[in-house]
Amino acid sequence: MKHLMMGVINLIHEQEEMGPLTAGRCLATVPFGSRYRLIDFVLSSMVNSGISNVAVFAHTKYRSLMDHLGSGSNWDLHHKQSGLFVLPPAIENQTDFGRGDLYHFYRHRDYFTRTPQDYVVIARSHMVCNIDFTRVLEQHRERGSDITVVCKREPGPLPGLCRKVKLDEAGRVLDMQDHFGRLESDVVSMEMYVLHKELLLNLVDTSLAQGRDHFVGHAVMSRLGELAVHAYMHDGALGVVNTIPAYYRHNMELLQPDVWNELFQRPGPVYTKVKDEPPARYRRGSEVAHSLIANGCEIEGTVYGSILFRGVKIREGAVISNCIIMQNGIVGASGSLENCILDKEVSIRPFQGLKGSAGTPFVAGKRNVI
């Protein structure tokens, strides 16, 4: 079962409102959870599901993506005949950047035709979850579905941008909305689709021939009446991370042990790029509680309810509360931060104070000095 699937991580036109966090990087490589990137979760889920052939369809600002993924060795995807393939846009002119994902699938059609797998898993990078795709494929085949959409029931409002899905009693998809639609439903799409490879190639050809080039909006939503599109209900943790409030909220949720264990341990571990750094150093007089501290940090002040990435330095007398500080950030002596997000290599001068709120955290762009 596991060897029947190939994976596609689709980064073409990902919906996001991440402001300065995606000014110099694509959404897939936004740091998350003290040492990971957003793409690590879907990529690890594919690897843990036995998928050994994964293509990442890059779009824009993908230099950090190439650096993070490398040869795929951290995910055991550095094989001779299969493995990890990062596919930049194969465009004829600059206007083709605006074309939909079906056009980019068509431009890389030889990748699909040369692979031996029969089924394709198409996913986005901003769905933070841990899922076994073999179970999705089992349901897909048992029901005789044309397309299976991974969904989750979320009775409360989500801070991220996501599609609502309307189902019948048998789990068939009756309607789907765009990210800003008003469909009344508590079921959201996780932007993960399982279908036969030949059906995908057929949808690419027929949709492009009709002047349509978006996989979900044109190929799936317009064919709900003629194709058997069913939902697979995910019962694990989910974070839709494509807005600043969603990014802050789902990072902070990792401080709850049950959320951490469910996301990072079941059904398999989450892998990322390995960096050999020394353990965090806690100087005399420092205080740390209810926080995630990555390797290479140096703590002299007070840290509470926060997430610190690799190499962060908190100087003596500084007080950090409910903050996310990314790699190599520095908070000067006697500084004060509350409800803040600091991108990589941000430096806070001594005695400076910054304060946001849980709903609208203060965000500092990469390499700023404040």
Number of C-alpha atoms within 10 A of each C-alpha: 11 18 15 15 28 26 24 23 22 22 22 22 15 15 16 16 17 18 12 14 24 18 12 15 16 21 28 24 25 23 20 22 23 22 20 19 22 23 26 25 24 24 27 25 22 28 25 22 20 18 26 22 23 24 20 24 20 22 20 16 15 19 13 15 21 15 11 19 21 15 17 19 15 15 21 14 19 17 13 7 8 16 20 23 19 18 15 15 19 15 13 9 7 7 8 13 18 11 15 19 22 24 24 25 25 17 14 16 13 10 13 19 12 8 14 14 18 14 19 23 23 20 23 25 27 30 23 22 23 26 25 18 22 19 13 21 24 13 15 22 13 8 13 13 19 17 22 25 26 21 22 21 15 13 10 7 7 15 19 23 18 21 20 25 23 19 16 11 6 8 13 18 22 15 16 23 19 15 13 10 11 10 15 10 16 14 20 23 23 25 18 22 25 26 22 18 20 14 14 20 17 12 19 23 17 13 18 18 10 9 9 18 24 21 19 18 15 18 20 18 19 13 14 17 12 9 14 16 26 26 26 22 17 17 10 14 18 19 20 20 29 26 19 22 20 20 24 23 19 20 20 20 14 22 17 11 10 11 16 16 13 18 23 18 12 17 15 17 17 21 19 21 17 11 9 8 12 12 14 17 15 15 13 10 11 19 14 17 11 13 21 20 25 22 19 19 24 21 24 22 25 20 25 17 18 26 27 26 26 24 24 26 24 27 21 20 19 23 23 25 19 23 27 30 28 26 24 19 25 24 28 21 19 18 21 20 23 22 22 24 25 25 24 23 19 23 21 22 15 18 13 15 15 16 14 16 12 15 13 12 21 18 20 19 18 20 14 14 12 13
